[in-house]
Amino acid sequence: MTVDRSGAPNSSLPTGNTVRRVVDHLRSAARTGAAAMPAVKHRLRQAEQGLGLLEHSLAQVVPGVIRPRPRRLTVAVTAHCNLRCTGCRYGRDFMPGQQLSLAEMRQILDDAKDSGVELVRLYGGEPLLHRDLPEMVRHSVSLGLATYVTTNGTLLRQKIDALFEAGLRNITIGFYGTGAEYDRYVNRQDRFAKLEEGLRYARERYGSALSLQLNYLVMRPTCNLTSLRKAWEFAERFDMSFHTDLVHYSLPYFTDGTEGGLNFSPDDAGALEAFTRELSRLKQEHPGRVRESLASIHSIPDWLLKGPDMRVPCDVKNLLWIGADGTVQLCYVTFKLGNIRERRLRDMLFTAEHAAAARDAFKLKCPNCHCERDGRIQKHLASRLHYASLPAPAPGPAVPAYSEA
């Protein structure tokens, strides 16, 4: 019996293989068209999204449709961090003292490129603490990989020139509130001022040549209209796109949220509804600044209140995650494939283990996090329909959004 590139026996999945070939052909045509005709790139991207919906729908009855297709690589280049964010274990007891060498990163990127990866995210810990980050960026860009860095931004003033010279053009910034609210969450004084200083310098020096995104962490202390308005004004001031991340309940490098009262309870439903309605309004009025879909925004309360009970099939068959100690996983949370210090990345991919992990992720045989929620909803018909619009406001007096004040 032979084994196909997904690691599954050919004789057991003839229907799945046939469907996969058709979907792959259509997806390839969409990607080629997007590259050749930039004017219609948005429509072609929508078409590819539709193919994802088709694939996930078929997978409900033909599981063999799901196979590993790594397109995105996320690498924690270092576990070191210059902040001590409430709830985050990096720099505390998650992979303490670990980081990847430049030689290791070059080999990872080479293997990733050869395996079909298109997008690379470098983060940490705090990636700007790694002295070789500019050379990592340079190598990734030289391979033709779309590359971006996720940082807390407090070291941008010192580091951006070398990174820009190396070819970095896209940065996402973790955002935890403004002023004292930010400093309180990161447990360091005057760090919000450092973030402002770095962004001001980067914008003044590189202007629109540098793409910046604000990643707003939705947690109880920031789930109020005052904090949202201040963050929005901050994003406008530095011409940043606006994205939301949700406080986690299953990431191995994040606590369960009880520390600092970050997670939500049913009593917070009113606050979440008010927050979501305002974010939905901002998306509709400023679609260029808020890029995530309305359906993704509308789903926020359910993800934060239902947690693992949200049953939206997972799409991390397209993802690879590598930790600062060399651990390779299908995703941020689980499905370990090996370690690059024991075996090259290329030798872990498209194996039977890789294929099984992709299918198990789709079936949510895991802690079921809310990572990649936008893509998951877009590829799940029931979720797309359910979250297409917000439910009618609950009767009775308006419930004010939670605020520490």
N, C-alpha and C positions, 0 to 999 in steps of 0.2 A: 504494500500500500504506500503510495507516495504522499508527501505532505506539501501543501501549497505555501505561499509566502506568509499567510496568516498563521501557519502552524497547525491548521486543521486538516484531517484526512480528506483527500479529494473525493473519495468514494462516498463519504457520508454527507456531503453538502453540495450536490450538483446544482440544486436550485439556488442556493445561496451564492455560489460562485457565478452563476449566470447573471443574477440580479446585480451582484457587485460589479461585474464587468460593464454592464449597461450604465450604472450610476457613475462609475469612474470615467467612462467615456464622456458622458454628459458634463460631469464636473470639469474634466480637462478642457472641453470645448469652451465652457464658461470662463475658465481662467485665461485661456489663450485669447478669447475675445476681449476680456477686460484689459489685457496688456496691449492689444493691438488697437483698441478703440477707447481711449481714455474718456471721450465725451459720453459714452454710455456705460462707463464703469459701474455706476451706482445700480443701474438696472441689471447688469450682468451679475453683480454681487447679490442682488435680490433673487435672481434666478438660481444661483448656487445655494442660497439659503433655502429655496424651495426644494432643491434636490436633497438637502439635509432632512427636510420634513418628510419627503418621500421615503428616504432611506430608513428613518426611524419608524415610520409607519409600517413599512414592510417588515422591519425587524421584529415587530410584535408577533408575526406569524412565521417569519423565516429568520431565526436567530443568526444563521450563517452570514447574513448581510453585514453584520458588525464585525469589523476586523481592525487591527491597528493601522492607523494612517497618520503617523506623527508629522504634524505641521508646525507645532509650537513647542518651543523649549524654554523652560523656566529654570534658571540656575541661581542658587544661593551661593555667591562666590565667597562669602565670608559669614561666619556667625558673630563676629565682633560688631558691637553697636555702641554709639556714643550717647544713646538715650536709654531710659529704663521705663518704657511705656507700661502702664498698668495693664496687666493681663498677658503681655508678650514675654515669652521665655528666652528669646534670642539674647545672648550676652549674659544670661543667668544660668539656666540649667539645660538648655537645648543645644546640643553639639558644642559645648563650651570650648573655646580656643581653636576651633576648626576653621580652615579655609582652603580653597583650591589654589594650586600653583598655576602660574602662567602656562607652563608646559602641559599640565593636565587640561586646562581650559582650551588650549589650541587643539589638542587631540579630540576633546569633546565636540568642539565646533566643526572640525573636519568630518567627524563621523556623522554629526547631525546633518550637515549639508548633504553628504552622500546618501543619507537615508530619507531625504525629502523634506526636512524641516525648512520652513520659510521665515519664521518669526522667532526671535530670541529675546527673552527678557532676562536681564541681569539684576539681581537684587540681593538682599541679605536677610538678617543683620543689616548693617549699613554698608552698601557696596562702595561708597566713596572713601571708606577707610582702607580699601585694598589698594596698595601702591601700584599694582599692575593693571588696574581697571582700564586705563586708557589703551594699553596694548591689547587687552582682551577685546575691547570695542573695535580697535583697528583691525584685528584679525577677523572678527565676525563680519564687519562691513566689507572687507576685502573679498570675502567669500560670496558676497551678494546677499547676505542674510539681513532682512529688516531687523534692526536692533534697537532696543530701548532699555533704559535704566529706571528702576523704581527706587527712590531714595526718600529720606526724610527731609532732604533739602538744606539742612543746616550747615553743610560744608560746601555748598555750591559756589560761594564767592571764591574759595581757594582752589576749587577743582574744575570748574566749568571750562576754562580756557584749554586745558590739556585734553579734556574729553571732546570738546568741539573740534579741535584740531585733528583728533583721531577719527572723526567722522560721525560722532553722536549727534543726532538731530531730534531725538524724541526722549522726553523725560516725563515720568509720572511721579507725583508727590503725595506721600501719605499725609492726610490732613485730619486733625483731631480737635478742631475748634480754633478760636482766635484768642490772642492775648494770654491772660492768666489761665483761661480754660485749657489752652494748648499746653502751657508750661506745667500745669497741674497733672495732666494726663501723662506727659513724658517724664515727670519727676525730675526736671532740671529747670533751673532758673534762666530766664532771658533767651530761651531757645526760639521762641516765636519771632523775636527780633532778628535772630540770626537767619531764620527762614526768609523773612521779608528782605533782609539785606542781600541774600544770595539771589533771590528772584529778581530784585530790582537791578542788580548788576547784570544778570544774564539777559534780561530783556533790553536793557540799555545798550549792551554790547552786541547782541546778536539778533535782536528784533524778531521778525516773523520767520527767520531762518531756523529758529528753534521752536519746536512744538512742545507745549507744556500742558499737562493734565493734572487736575486736582482730584485726588481720590478721597472722597469724603467718607469717613468711617461712621456708619449709622449705629450708634449705641445709645443707651439711655441718656447719658449726659449731653449728647449732641442732637437728640431727637426732639427738637423744639424749633418753632418758627424763627425765633430770634437768632439762634445759632446758624440755621440754614440761611437766613438773610445775610448775615455777616460773611459767611463762607462764599455766598454768591457774589457779593460785592468784592471780595478778595479775588475771586476768579476773574471777574470783569477787569479789575485793576491791572492784573498781570496777563490779561488775555489768555486765559487757560480754559480748556474744555473742562466740563464738570461731570464727574463719574461718582457713583456710590459703591462702596464696599460695605458689607454687613458684618457686624460683630459675630465671631465664630463660636461654635459649640463643639467642633470636632477636630480642629487643626492640632497636630501634635506639638506645635510650638506656640500655642495659645492656651491660656487656662480656660476653665469652664465658664468664665464670666462672672463668677461670684465675687472675685476680687474686684473691688471698686464699684460693684453694682452695675456692671456694664450690660448684662443681658436683660431681656424683657420678660414680663409676666402678662397674663391675661388682663391685669389691671391697666396695662399700658396700651390697650387696643385703641382708645380714643386718641392718644398722642400719636400713635403710628398712622392712624387714618388722616389726621390733620397734616402731618408731615408729608405723607404720600400725595395728598391732594395738591399741596402747594408745589411739590416737585413735579407732579404731572402737569400743572399749569405752566411752570417754567419750561418744561420740555416742549410743550405745544407752542409757546411764544418764542422760544429760542432753540429750535431744533439743531442748529449748527453748533451750539455750545454743549448741549446735552445729547450725547450720541447713543446712549443706550435706549432701547425701545420702550414705548409706553407700557407694553405688556410686562416687561421686566420691572419697571417702576411700580406698576400696580400690584405686583406680586410681593413686594417687600414685606407688608405686614404678615402675610402667611408664612414666609420663610422664617421670620423672626419669632413668631408665636408657635408655629407647628414644629419647627426644627426637623428632626429626622422623619417625621410623619409626612413631609412633603414628598410625594412620589412622582418626580419628574425624571424620566430616563436621563442618564448621564452621557456626556459627549467627550469624555477625556480620552477616548481612543485617539484623538488628535493631539494629545498633550504628552510631554515628558517632563518630569521634575527631577532635578539633581540637587542634593543637599551639599552643604559645605564640607561634609566628611566623605563625599564621593558616592553616597547612597543614590541609587537610581530607582525612581518609582514612576508608575503611570500618572499619578496625580500628587497633589500636595499632601494628601492624607494617608494613602495606603497603596496597596498593590506593588510591593517591592519587587524589582526585577534583578537587582544585583548591586555591585559597587564598582566604579571605574578604576579603583585601586586594585581590584582583583581581576577584572575582565574589561576589555574595551567596550564602549557603548555599542558599537556596531554589532558586536557578538550577542548582545542582549535583545536586539530588535527583531521583530517578525518571527520569533520563536513560538513554540506551542504555549509557553508560559505567557508571553506577551499577548497572544490572541485570546487566551482564557481570561486574562485580566481585563481586556477591552470589553469582552462580552459580560463579565461579571459586573463591571462598572455600569454598563448600560442597564443591567437588571437590578442595580442598587444593592448588590451583595457586599455592602460596605457600611461605614458609619453614616453615609448619606449627608454630605455637606451641601452648602449652597454655592460652591464655587461654580464659575461659568454659567450662572443662572440665566443670563440673557440668551445665550446660544441654546441652552437646553430648552427653554420655553419656546423659542422660535421653531425648534424642530419637533415639538410635541403638540399635535393638533389640539388636543383637549385643553392644554394650558394656554395656547394662543387664543382660543376662543373665550376661555374663562376670564383671562386677564386683558382682553381687548379694551374693556372700559372699566371704570371704577364703579362699585356698587353705589346705590343711592345712599346719601348720608343717613345715619341712624336718627330716628325721631328724638325730639327732646332738645334741651339746651346743648350748645356746642361744648365739647370737652377740650380744655386748654392743653396744648402740647406740654409734655414733661419739661421742666426746667429746674435746675438746681437752685436758681434764685427764688 
